[in-house]
C-alpha cells in the first residue's frame, strides 16, 4: 500500500477513542478566503463538514477555532453577500 502526500492544508487529529496503537486520524481541509491576501489583510480559513463548520484566523492557525452549524454559516454568508 502506498500513501499519497499529505495536503499542507490538512490539520490532523487523533481520535479520542484511539489507544494501544489502534489509531484513527481525521483531518480538516482548511480553505482560505478569496478576500485574503499576502499583504497582511484580514485572513479567515474555513473547514466545512456536514455537521459543523470550523472557522479560524489563518495568521494564527494554532489559535482558537470557532465552530458553528452549517445552517448558521450559510445564513452568515448570505447576509454578507
N, CA and C atoms as an extended XYZ file, in Angstrom:
243
Properties=species:S:1:pos:R:3:atomname:S:1:resname:S:1:resid:I:1 pbc="F F F"
N         0.839       -1.166        0.000 N   UNK     1
C         0.000        0.000        0.000 CA  UNK     1
C         0.889        1.235        0.000 C   UNK     1
N         0.525        2.236       -0.784 N   UNK     2
C         1.276        3.487       -0.811 CA  UNK     2
C         0.425        4.588       -0.198 C   UNK     2
N         1.096        5.579        0.322 N   UNK     3
C         0.398        6.719        0.918 CA  UNK     3
C         0.633        7.937        0.055 C   UNK     3
N        -0.431        8.637       -0.256 N   UNK     4
C        -0.305        9.880       -1.013 CA  UNK     4
C         0.288       10.947       -0.103 C   UNK     4
N         0.949       11.906       -0.712 N   UNK     5
C         1.497       13.011        0.066 CA  UNK     5
C         0.355       13.764        0.736 C   UNK     5
N         0.577       14.189        1.961 N   UNK     6
C        -0.450       14.918        2.691 CA  UNK     6
C        -0.549       16.343        2.168 C   UNK     6
N        -1.753       16.801        1.973 N   UNK     7
C        -2.014       18.184        1.605 CA  UNK     7
C        -1.596       19.060        2.781 C   UNK     7
N        -0.910       20.162        2.524 N   UNK     8
C        -0.448       21.023        3.611 CA  UNK     8
C        -1.588       21.788        4.261 C   UNK     8
N        -2.774       21.812        3.643 N   UNK     9
C        -3.914       22.492        4.243 CA  UNK     9
C        -4.655       21.607        5.241 C   UNK     9
N        -4.257       20.369        5.383 N   UNK    10
C        -4.953       19.456        6.277 CA  UNK    10
C        -4.402       19.568        7.692 C   UNK    10
N        -5.283       19.527        8.654 N   UNK    11
C        -4.906       19.506       10.060 CA  UNK    11
C        -5.406       18.198       10.636 C   UNK    11
N        -4.493       17.358       11.089 N   UNK    12
C        -4.842       16.005       11.529 CA  UNK    12
C        -5.108       15.965       13.018 C   UNK    12
N        -6.105       15.158       13.403 N   UNK    13
C        -6.477       14.960       14.797 CA  UNK    13
C        -6.580       13.475       15.072 C   UNK    13
N        -6.025       13.040       16.185 N   UNK    14
C        -6.126       11.638       16.586 CA  UNK    14
C        -7.434       11.441       17.346 C   UNK    14
N        -8.135       10.381       17.045 N   UNK    15
C        -9.396       10.079       17.713 CA  UNK    15
C        -9.184        9.909       19.210 C   UNK    15
N       -10.100       10.439       20.000 N   UNK    16
C       -10.006       10.280       21.457 CA  UNK    16
C       -10.261        8.836       21.871 C   UNK    16
N       -10.769        8.016       20.957 N   UNK    17
C       -11.007        6.603       21.238 CA  UNK    17
C        -9.798        5.734       20.885 C   UNK    17
N        -8.746        6.329       20.324 N   UNK    18
C        -7.556        5.571       19.944 CA  UNK    18
C        -6.719        5.254       21.176 C   UNK    18
N        -6.351        4.008       21.305 N   UNK    19
C        -5.497        3.580       22.418 CA  UNK    19
C        -4.752        2.323       21.996 C   UNK    19
N        -3.662        2.042       22.640 N   UNK    20
C        -2.889        0.818       22.408 CA  UNK    20
C        -2.523        0.618       20.944 C   UNK    20
N        -2.217        1.696       20.254 N   UNK    21
C        -1.802        1.575       18.863 CA  UNK    21
C        -2.938        1.486       17.865 C   UNK    21
N        -4.178        1.388       18.330 N   UNK    22
C        -5.324        1.378       17.424 CA  UNK    22
C        -5.713        2.826       17.151 C   UNK    22
N        -5.044        3.428       16.190 N   UNK    23
C        -5.193        4.864       15.977 CA  UNK    23
C        -5.991        5.173       14.717 C   UNK    23
N        -6.827        6.152       14.840 N   UNK    24
C        -7.579        6.681       13.716 CA  UNK    24
C        -7.358        8.175       13.717 C   UNK    24
N        -6.942        8.707       12.584 N   UNK    25
C        -6.763       10.141       12.479 CA  UNK    25
C        -7.717       10.682       11.435 C   UNK    25
N        -8.249       11.847       11.705 N   UNK    26
C        -9.129       12.531       10.770 CA  UNK    26
C        -8.547       13.914       10.517 C   UNK    26
N        -8.950       14.533        9.427 N   UNK    27
C        -8.371       15.827        9.079 CA  UNK    27
C        -9.439       16.823        8.669 C   UNK    27
N        -9.168       18.079        8.972 N   UNK    28
C        -9.949       19.188        8.442 CA  UNK    28
C        -9.201       19.709        7.227 C   UNK    28
N        -9.921       19.982        6.160 N   UNK    29
C        -9.339       20.563        4.953 CA  UNK    29
C        -9.651       22.056        4.974 C   UNK    29
N        -8.671       22.860        5.377 N   UNK    30
C        -8.877       24.296        5.546 CA  UNK    30
C        -8.786       25.014        4.212 C   UNK    30
N        -9.686       25.973        3.999 N   UNK    31
C        -9.707       26.795        2.785 CA  UNK    31
C        -9.647       28.259        3.192 C   UNK    31
N        -8.708       28.993        2.582 N   UNK    32
C        -8.552       30.413        2.894 CA  UNK    32
C        -9.538       31.237        2.071 C   UNK    32
N       -10.052       32.295        2.669 N   UNK    33
C       -10.970       33.195        1.989 CA  UNK    33
C       -10.327       33.778        0.740 C   UNK    33
N       -11.117       33.916       -0.323 N   UNK    34
C       -10.598       34.519       -1.558 CA  UNK    34
C       -10.321       36.007       -1.362 C   UNK    34
N       -10.814       36.601       -0.280 N   UNK    35
C       -10.550       38.002        0.025 CA  UNK    35
C        -9.250       38.182        0.807 C   UNK    35
N        -8.622       37.113        1.228 N   UNK    36
C        -7.369       37.184        1.971 CA  UNK    36
C        -6.217       37.432        1.011 C   UNK    36
N        -5.210       38.133        1.493 N   UNK    37
C        -4.040       38.401        0.660 CA  UNK    37
C        -2.782       38.175        1.479 C   UNK    37
N        -1.633       38.212        0.804 N   UNK    38
C        -0.351       38.050        1.486 CA  UNK    38
C         0.168       39.374        2.041 C   UNK    38
N        -0.584       40.455        1.872 N   UNK    39
C        -0.160       41.766        2.347 CA  UNK    39
C        -0.679       42.074        3.750 C   UNK    39
N        -1.007       41.061        4.527 N   UNK    40
C        -1.421       41.268        5.909 CA  UNK    40
C        -2.890       41.603        6.072 C   UNK    40
N        -3.696       41.278        5.077 N   UNK    41
C        -5.130       41.542        5.178 CA  UNK    41
C        -5.796       40.650        6.207 C   UNK    41
N        -7.070       40.876        6.405 N   UNK    42
C        -7.843       40.048        7.335 CA  UNK    42
C        -8.032       38.677        6.716 C   UNK    42
N        -7.460       37.668        7.308 N   UNK    43
C        -7.445       36.328        6.720 CA  UNK    43
C        -8.282       35.363        7.547 C   UNK    43
N        -9.195       34.681        6.871 N   UNK    44
C       -10.061       33.704        7.511 CA  UNK    44
C        -9.947       32.395        6.754 C   UNK    44
N        -9.887       31.288        7.489 N   UNK    45
C        -9.910       29.959        6.886 CA  UNK    45
C       -11.121       29.210        7.415 C   UNK    45
N       -11.685       28.374        6.541 N   UNK    46
C       -12.885       27.622        6.882 CA  UNK    46
C       -12.669       26.156        6.544 C   UNK    46
N       -13.102       25.273        7.427 N   UNK    47
C       -13.105       23.828        7.173 CA  UNK    47
C       -14.540       23.352        7.372 C   UNK    47
N       -15.168       22.934        6.281 N   UNK    48
C       -16.575       22.532        6.341 CA  UNK    48
C       -16.709       21.024        6.511 C   UNK    48
N       -17.723       20.633        7.240 N   UNK    49
C       -18.075       19.241        7.497 CA  UNK    49
C       -19.595       19.190        7.473 C   UNK    49
N       -20.211       18.070        7.136 N   UNK    50
C       -21.677       18.029        7.083 CA  UNK    50
C       -22.382       18.457        8.373 C   UNK    50
N       -21.746       18.280        9.525 N   UNK    51
C       -22.421       18.639       10.774 CA  UNK    51
C       -21.826       19.854       11.477 C   UNK    51
N       -20.756       20.444       10.917 N   UNK    52
C       -20.128       21.602       11.552 CA  UNK    52
C       -19.273       22.360       10.544 C   UNK    52
N       -19.107       23.656       10.798 N   UNK    53
C       -18.185       24.484       10.019 CA  UNK    53
C       -17.212       25.095       11.019 C   UNK    53
N       -15.918       24.913       10.773 N   UNK    54
C       -14.870       25.414       11.659 CA  UNK    54
C       -14.238       26.639       11.005 C   UNK    54
N       -14.019       27.690       11.784 N   UNK    55
C       -13.503       28.961       11.279 CA  UNK    55
C       -12.323       29.361       12.156 C   UNK    55
N       -11.233       29.810       11.511 N   UNK    56
C       -10.061       30.242       12.282 CA  UNK    56
C        -9.357       31.381       11.557 C   UNK    56
N        -8.469       32.042       12.272 N   UNK    57
C        -7.615       33.088       11.723 CA  UNK    57
C        -6.445       32.400       11.030 C   UNK    57
N        -6.257       32.657        9.745 N   UNK    58
C        -5.191       31.968        9.013 CA  UNK    58
C        -3.802       32.422        9.433 C   UNK    58
N        -3.701       33.551       10.127 N   UNK    59
C        -2.399       34.010       10.605 CA  UNK    59
C        -2.028       33.359       11.933 C   UNK    59
N        -3.005       32.747       12.618 N   UNK    60
C        -2.779       32.092       13.907 CA  UNK    60
C        -3.451       30.720       13.837 C   UNK    60
N        -2.886       29.822       13.028 N   UNK    61
C        -3.534       28.537       12.764 CA  UNK    61
C        -3.605       27.625       13.980 C   UNK    61
N        -2.774       27.867       14.988 N   UNK    62
C        -2.858       27.050       16.200 CA  UNK    62
C        -3.675       27.749       17.288 C   UNK    62
N        -4.345       28.832       16.910 N   UNK    63
C        -5.183       29.577       17.846 CA  UNK    63
C        -6.579       28.987       17.949 C   UNK    63
N        -7.488       29.734       18.558 N   UNK    64
C        -8.847       29.232       18.758 CA  UNK    64
C        -9.590       29.021       17.442 C   UNK    64
N       -10.534       28.098       17.476 N   UNK    65
C       -11.372       27.782       16.319 CA  UNK    65
C       -12.821       27.993       16.729 C   UNK    65
N       -13.555       28.735       15.913 N   UNK    66
C       -14.982       28.932       16.123 CA  UNK    66
C       -15.712       27.854       15.335 C   UNK    66
N       -16.631       27.138       15.974 N   UNK    67
C       -17.388       26.081       15.307 CA  UNK    67
C       -18.866       26.434       15.344 C   UNK    67
N       -19.495       26.404       14.159 N   UNK    68
C       -20.922       26.704       14.042 CA  UNK    68
C       -21.600       25.618       13.217 C   UNK    68
N       -22.911       25.566       13.292 N   UNK    69
C       -23.670       24.625       12.466 CA  UNK    69
C       -23.693       25.126       11.026 C   UNK    69
N       -23.773       24.210       10.050 N   UNK    70
C       -23.790       24.617        8.641 CA  UNK    70
C       -24.893       25.628        8.315 C   UNK    70
N       -26.073       25.494        8.906 N   UNK    71
C       -27.161       26.439        8.626 CA  UNK    71
C       -26.804       27.850        9.100 C   UNK    71
N       -26.139       27.955       10.246 N   UNK    72
C       -25.718       29.261       10.753 CA  UNK    72
C       -24.663       29.876        9.842 C   UNK    72
N       -23.728       29.065        9.362 N   UNK    73
C       -22.691       29.559        8.456 CA  UNK    73
C       -23.320       30.028        7.144 C   UNK    73
N       -24.259       29.247        6.606 N   UNK    74
C       -24.925       29.618        5.352 CA  UNK    74
C       -25.670       30.944        5.509 C   UNK    74
N       -26.342       31.143        6.638 N   UNK    75
C       -27.048       32.400        6.886 CA  UNK    75
C       -26.065       33.563        6.980 C   UNK    75
N       -24.921       33.345        7.627 N   UNK    76
C       -23.889       34.375        7.739 CA  UNK    76
C       -23.364       34.768        6.361 C   UNK    76
N       -23.076       33.779        5.531 N   UNK    77
C       -22.550       34.050        4.186 CA  UNK    77
C       -23.600       34.780        3.349 C   UNK    77
N       -24.866       34.357        3.431 N   UNK    78
C       -25.938       35.034        2.683 CA  UNK    78
C       -26.075       36.487        3.123 C   UNK    78
N       -25.963       36.741        4.423 N   UNK    79
C       -26.097       38.101        4.939 CA  UNK    79
C       -24.972       39.004        4.443 C   UNK    79
N       -23.810       38.434        4.213 N   UNK    80
C       -22.669       39.216        3.746 CA  UNK    80
C       -22.608       39.379        2.241 C   UNK    80
N       -23.451       38.665        1.521 N   UNK    81
C       -23.411       38.712        0.045 CA  UNK    81
C       -24.095       39.944       -0.498 C   UNK    81
